[in-house]
Amino acid sequence: MSGALGVMALLALLALGVPIGVAMGAVGLVGLVLLLGPEAALVKGSVVFFESVTRFELGVLPLFLLMAHFCFAAGASRDFFNAAAGLVGHRRGGLALATIAGCAGFGAVSGSSLATAATMGEIGLPEMRRRGYSTAFASGAVAAGGTLGSLTPPSGALIVFGIIAEQSIGKLFTAAIIPVVTQTLLYMATIVILCRIRPSIAPPSPRIPWAERGKAVLRVLDLAVLVVIVLAGIAFGWFTPTEAASIGATLSLVLCAIRTRLTWNSFCEALERTLRTSGMLYVVIIGALIFASFMSFTGLAEQIAALVHRLDAGPTATIVFIALLLLLLGSVLDGLALMLLTAPILLPITTALGISPIWFGIFFVRTMEIGFVHPPVGINLYVMHSIAPDIPIGRVFKGVLPFLAADFLHLALLIAVPAMALALPAWLA
């Protein structure tokens, strides 16, 4: 009962607009006071705080954020789009394909769905509209492509999940590679099919000479090498995720200087944005861990797990039910709020059923991503509307529906074929 009341209190605070980290920390601390007494609660909260801020693994977050901001300053977003547009932009729907490819490439340096959707939307959406693309189709493609940022390593969502679930961040990054590739291919297949059915939504563009295509591809080679060094180093165990993040941040600074994009203002801006975002995420993580401690004392997760066992539904049926629950909550909750609220409750249930926490992390983030483009509160859809206010939000919703169907198909494949997420980490182990 105390656990259920704590969840309802948290939802009430979120509805009132209280920041999620503050809300989770406050509910968790008050709950611990009521269950353990003031002194024990204060000791427990202090231990969680100091263990969190001194964890070696948590250094991954600010370092990867710093790497991303240096890559932003180096012009990574436009270069990824230009390279993809040079290769396939002349085909029907080619600029939409280029946007999806650009989102996948940019997601590898940003690790954020919102940043990917906003940045690629500002670059790809105006270009597609200028070439006569349907506004619904163009905005839907960018919104869907933006979701690749949350799963593409180095992913902030996977880092947060790894910290909450106490799982290897390196294994989570490796496990995400195949799902990211297959999701990208599904989005591209959706674009090709739509353009075959309705050619008028994406007219072909003029063919770019091979010399210009080569130049566009060469401009992203240094960025591609940076991403490969970081991800390969983690996958093959050459260095830990934290070491990889520090190497990535250093190399991105060097790359920014080589590209003559490094100025005192850009350097300070990258540091400022990194510190601001890191501080917000630290508050969220600490609040979530305090709330998780409270939930562990209430026994709510164990009660739900026992209920699931009594139902004897089996792992597959349970995962399908969890997917439906996350999709329902994802339509009204922000992705990070959804993860921090439900992961401490769902993890013990899936672990008791013998489901790999690594696979569950990929499944969780993939399902969470669908919430980014799931009406009525899909945040990426409103990002598109804010970039192009003249496009009615209803048309953005309409444009994303085919890509949403691809999301559901990919989620079903991930559930039916767990090896999509588990084969690569097992092979590299």
N, C-alpha and C positions, 0 to 999 in steps of 0.2 A: 504493500500500500504506500509506504514512504517513497519507494522508487517511482511509482506511477504519479504520485503527487509532485515529485521533483521534476519529472518530464513535463507535466502540465504547467508548472510554474515557469519552467524554461521557455515553453512555447508562448506563454503569456508575456514574458519579458521581451521575447523576440518580436511579438506582435506590436509591442509598445515602442519598438525601435531601438531598444538597448543593444549595443554592439555584442556580437555573439560571444567573443572571448570574455567580456565582462559578465555577461549573463550566465555563462556556464560556470565561471569561477565563483560568482556570488551564490548561485543555487547550490553548487557543490559544497562550498564552505559552510553555508547555513545548514545544509543537510547533515554535514559531518558534526556540526555543533549540536544539533538535535539528537543525533544518534550516539555520539561519543563524549560529548561535553566540550566546553570551550577550550580547555587546555590541550586535550588530545587532538582536537580539530586543528588548533593553531600549529601544533607540532607536525601533524600530518601535512597540512598545507605548506608549511615551510620546507619540509623535506621534498615534496613534489616540486616546489619552485626551484630550489637549489639543484636538485638532480636534473631538472629540465635545462636550466641555463648553462650547466657545466657539462652537458653531454657532448662528447666528441662528434657524434653523428649530426647534431643540430647545426654544426658549422656548415653543413652542405647548403642550407637555405640561403644565407646572405651571400655566399660565394657564387652560387649559380645565378642568383639575382644580379650580382655585380657583372658576371660574364654576359648575361642577357642585355644589360643596359649599355655595356661597352659595344656589343654587337649592334644594338639599335643605333648608337652614335656612328658606327662604321657604315651604316646604310644597308644592313642585312636584309631588311624587309623588301625594299624596292629591288635589290639585286636578285633575290630569289624569284620574285614575280617576273622580272624582265627575262631571266634565263629560261623559265618555263614558258613564257609567252613567245620567246624567240623560237623555241622548238616546236610548239604545237598551236600557237596562236592563230595561224592561218587556216586551221581546220574549223569546220562548223562546231561551235561550242568550245573552240580551242582556248579562248580566254578564261572560260569557266574551269576547264581542265588545268590551265596554268594557275588559276587561283587556288585550286585544291592542292596542286603540287607545291605552290608557294606557301600555303598554310602548313603543310607537312614539314617543309624545310625550315620555315620560320619557327614552328613549334619546337623544333629541336634546339633552338637557342633561347626561346622565351619560356617554354614550359607552362604557359598560361593560356587557357581558352579565351578569356576575355581580351587579353593583349593581342592574341593572334587574330581574333575576329575584328577588333577595332583597327589594328594596323593594316591588315590585308584589305579590310573594307574601304579604308581611305585611299588605298592604291588601286585595287582591282575593280571596285564597284563603279567609280566614275569612268574608268576605261571601258568597261563593258557597256555602260549606258551610252557612251559616245559612239560605240560601234553598232548601236541599234538592238542590243539584247533586251529581252523582256525584263522589266524591273522585278517582277516576282521571281523569275528564274535566277537572275543575277544575285539578288539579295539572299535568296534561299541557299544558293551555292556558297556564298561567303559565310553565312551564319553557320551552315553545317560544317564547312571546312575548318572554321574556327575551333570546333570541338576537338580537333586533332591535337591542339596545343596541350590539353590537360593530360593526355596519355603519352605523348611523345617525350621520351627521355631527353634531358633531365626534367622530369615533371614535378612541379611543386605539390600537386595532389598526391602523387605516389610517395613523395618524401614525407608528407604529413601522415599518410596512412601507415608507412613503415615505422614512424616514430610511435604512433598510437598502438599499432599491433605488435611492436617490437620484432619486426621482420627485417631481413637484409634489404637495404635500399638498392644495393647492386643487383640482387636477384630480381627485385621488382622492375628495375630498369630493363634488364635483359628480357624478362618475361613480356614486357610491353612491346617489344620490337615487331614481332609477327602480327599481333592484333592491330598495330598502327598501320603496317603495310597493307594488310587485308582490308581494313576500313577505308584507306585511301583508294585502293583499287575498286571497292564497291561504290564509293562516291563517283569515281570516274566512269564506271559502268553505267551508273544512273544517268549521268550527263549524256553519254553516248546514246542511250536508249531514248531519253527525252528528245534529243535532237533528231533522231530518226523518226519519231512519232510526229513531232511538230517542228519542222525545220525553221519556221519563221521566228522561233523564240531566240535563236542564236545564229545570226548570219555569219558567213565566213569573213575573215579579215584578210587584208593584203599580205602576201607572202614576204617575209623578211629575208634579205640576201644572206647566204651562208656565212659571209664574212662577219656580218653584224651578230648573227646567232653565236658564232664562235667567241666573239668578244664578250657577249652577255654571259656565256657559260664560264669563260675564264674568270669573270669578275666574282663568281661564287666559289671558285675552287679553294681559295684560302679559307672561306667559311666552312666549306664541306670538310676540308682536312681537319679543322679545329673540332668539328662535331665528331668525326670519326676517331680522332685521338682520344677524346674524352670517353665516348661510349665503348670503343674497343678496349681501352685501358680498364674500364670497369668490368666489362664482360669477360675478359681473359684473366682478370685478377692481377693485372700489373700494378694497380694502385687502388686504394679504397675510394668510395664515392667522395669523401671529404677531400682526399688528395687530388682526385680528378677535378673537383670543383675549383680547387686552388690553382691547378695547372690551367684549367679553362679560363679562369678569370685573368691570370697573368698573360696567357696567349692572346686573349681578346683585347687586352690593353695594348699589347705589341702590335696586333693586327690593326687596331684603330689608329695607332701612330703611323704605321706603314702606309695606310690609306690617306694619310694627312687629314684625318678627321678629328684628331685629338687636340682639343684646345683646353685652356684652363676652365672655361665655362662648361664645356661638355663633360670634363672630368668631374667637376664639382656637382653637376646635375646628376651624373650617374651615381655618385656616392650618396647624394641626398635622397634620391628615389630608392636606392637599395636600403638605406637606413630606415626610411619611413615604412617601406613595405615589410622589412624584416621585423621591425618593432611590432607592427600590427600582427604578423604571423606568430611571433613569440607569445604575445598576449593570448591569442587564440589557442595555441598549443598548450600553454600552461593552464588556461581555464578549462580546456577539454580534459586534461589529465586529472585536475582536481575533481571535475564532474565525474570522470570515470572511476576515481577512487570512491566517491560517494555511492555510485551505482553498484560497485562491487560489495559494499557493506549492506546495501539494501537487499541483495539477492534477487533483484528483478530479472537479470539475465538468466540466472539459473532456473528461476521459475518458468520463464518462457521456454528455455531449452527443455525442461522436463515436460512441458505441455507438448512441444513438438515431438518428443520421443513417444509420448502416450498416443499421439495421433498416428505414429508409425507411417509417416508419409513417404519416407525415403529421401535421400539426398537430392535427387533431381526435382521432385515435387516441391521440396522445401526451397530450393534455389529459385524455382519458377515463382513461388509465392513471394519470396524476398524481392525478386525483380519487379513484380507487380506493386509491391509496397513501396519500393524505392522510386518507381516511376510515378506513383501517385503523390508521394511526398515531394518528389523533385519538381512537380508542377507548381508547387506553392512555396518551396524553400530554396534558398541559395545552395549551390553545390557544396561549398565548404561547411555550411551549417548542417546540411543533410549528413555529411560524412561524420562530423564530430558528434552529432546527436545520436546516430544509429549504429555506428561502428562498434562502440563499446558494448552494445546490447547484442548485435548480430554475430560478432566474432566468436564468443563462446558457443553459440548455437552451431555455427558451421564447423568449428573445430571438433565439437562432440560428434558430429556426423562424419568425421574423417575427411573433410574437404580441406584441401591445401590452402593455407592462409595467403600464399603467393598468388595462386589462381584467384582466390576471393578478392584480393586487392585489385587485380586487373578487371575482374567482373564488376567490382564496386565502382571503380572510376569510369568504366565504359558506360555503366547504367547512369551514373551521375552526369556524364556528358550529354546523354539524351535529354536530361532535364534542362540543359542549356538551350535546347531548340524545341522544347515541348511546350506548346501553348497551354495555359495562358500566361505563364510567368517566365518563359524561356529568355534568359537574360541576353543571349546573343541576338535574338530577334529584335529586342529593343535597342541594342547597340546599332544594328543596321538602320533602324528607324531614326535614331539620333544622328547618324552620319548623313542620311538622306531623308529629311523630314517630309519632303514632298511625296515620298512613297507611303501610301496608307499602310498601317500595321497589318490590316487584313490581307494585303497582297504579300507581305513578308511571310505571314502565316501560310498562305496558299503556296508560295514558292518553296517552302521548306518541307512540305508534306512528302514529296517523293524521296527526299533524303532521309526523312524520318522513317520511311518504310525500309530503306537500306540499313538504318541503325538497328531496327528491330530484327531484321534478317541476320545482321552480324552478331547481335546479342544471342540469338538462338543458336548460331553456329558455335559461339564461344561456350555456351552451356553444353551443347551436344558433343563438341570436340575439345575437351580440356587441354589436349596436347598443343593447341594453338598458343597457349600461354606457358605451358610447362615443359615443352620439348626442348626449347633452346637453353634454359637454365640447366636442365638435366644433362644436355650434351656438353655444355661448357664446364660442368662441375668437375 
